[in-house]
Amino acid sequence: MSKKIAEIRELLMEHHDWFKKSIPLIASENITSPAVDEACASDFSHRYAEGWSGERVYAGCSFIDQIEDICMDLTKEYYKCSHADVRPISGVVANLVMYNAFTSDNNGKMCCMSIVRGGHISHGPRFAKSGREIFGTAGTTRGLDIEYLAFDNDEMNLDIDASAKIIREFEPELVLFGGSVFLFPHPVKELGDVAKEVGAYVGYDAAHVSGLIGSGYFQDPLREGADAMTMSTHKTLPGPQHGALVSNREDLIDTLRSCAFPALLSNHHLHNVAGLAIAVAEMLEFGKEYHKNVIENAKGLGQALYERGFKVLMEHKGFTESHQIVVDITEFEKTIGLGGDIEKLLEKANIILNRNLLPYDIAEGRHYQNPGGLRIGHLKSPDLAWVKVK
Ligand SMILES: *Cc1c(COP(=O)(O)O)cnc(C)c1O
C-alpha cells in the first residue's frame, strides 16, 4: 500500500509542477491565497456540524459556529443582503436549494438559459433526444419541466421580447438567469418584471460571476429583482470549492434555510466555510482592485487576439464585461481542427483552456465534443501574486 501512497503523492507533485509551468485559463477556476489554504487544511475538515449555527445537531461546534457566523456576516456585507447561507457545498447544491424553495415537486416549471447557449447542466431538463437521454439536474432531481428563454446570438445575451413572450405563455414558477458562458449582464430587471407578472420567483445563478458582483461589477441581481442568488465560491470569487445562496427576501429565509438543511445537506464541509470566510474578507479588502483587473485583463486578451486576426466574439461590445471571452475557431477546421482538437494541442503546450459550443454550433452541425469555440477565462497562475493580476 505504501507504494500506492508514494505513487499518489508523486502524481500530485507532478501536477503541481506542471501547473506552475502552465498558463491556466479555465474560466471556472481560480486559486486561493495561503490564508485560505491554511483554513481549508485545518481540523475543521474532520468535524461535523449539521444544522444552523447555534442550533447544531452535533456537539463540539463552538468555534465552528463563531467562524460560520463571521462567514455569514461577511457574505451579507459583500452582497448587501439580509440572508446568506454558506452551507451549500457547491454551486449545483445551491441551485438545488433554490429549486426546492421555489418550485413544486410535482410538475414544477422553470425558464432558464439553454445549455447549448451557455446555460449550465444543473439547469437542464431530463429528456430523451435522438435515442440519447439527457440528465440535467433540474429535470432529474426535481422533475422540473424546462422551457428555454430566447437567446440573441449576435448580442450573446437573452432576447428580451422573445423571452418575455415565452415566460407569459409557459407560466413558470421560477425564471432563472445566469450561465456558464456569461459575457454580458442578463436583463434581470426587464424579464424579472415579466416573471413577477406570472407569479414566478426570480433566481440568479452567479456561479461564474459571484466575485465580480460582490466587488460591484457586472450587475447587481438582488437589487434588479432576484429573489435569490446562488453561486460557486471558487470561480471569480477566489475561495475554496464550495457554494452559497444569498437573498433579501426576509419572508423566505425559513424556507430557504430548511431547503438546505435538512433537505439537502448533512455535513457541509466546515473547512471550506472557514476558507470562504477568509476569501470573502480578502475580497472586501482587495476585491475592487482585483476584479477590476480581472475584467480589464479579459477585455485586453480579447483585443490582443482580435488584433492578431482571431475571431473573438462580440468585438462591437468590447468582447466582454466579465472574466471570460469566447473565440470562434471554425476557420481552422480544415487545417488544425475544431475546439476539441485545439484544446488538446494547447494542453500539450501547457496552455489549459476549454472548448466551448458557440451559440450557432448545433444549427451548423457541430457537436459539444468538438465544437467551434474556445472559452478563455482569467489568468490565475500560482506563480503570480494573486491580487495583482496585470
Ligand atoms: C460552474 C457552474 C455551476 C456549478 O457549480 P459547482 O460549484 O461546480 O457545483 C452552476 N451553475 C453555473 C452557471 C456554473 O457555471
The ligand as a Gaussian input file, in Angstrom:
#p B3LYP/6-31G(d) Opt

LIG

0 1
 C      -19.941000      26.046000     -12.557000
 C      -21.391000      26.284000     -12.561000
 C      -22.216000      25.650000     -11.645000
 C      -21.723000      24.506000     -10.797000
 O      -21.014000      24.881000      -9.750000
 P      -20.236000      23.802000      -8.851000
 O      -19.730000      24.684000      -7.766000
 O      -19.197000      23.209000      -9.727000
 O      -21.247000      22.809000      -8.370000
 C      -23.533000      26.005000     -11.585000
 N      -24.043000      26.923000     -12.428000
 C      -23.288000      27.540000     -13.345000
 C      -23.894000      28.548000     -14.234000
 C      -21.929000      27.217000     -13.450000
 O      -21.183000      27.790000     -14.399000

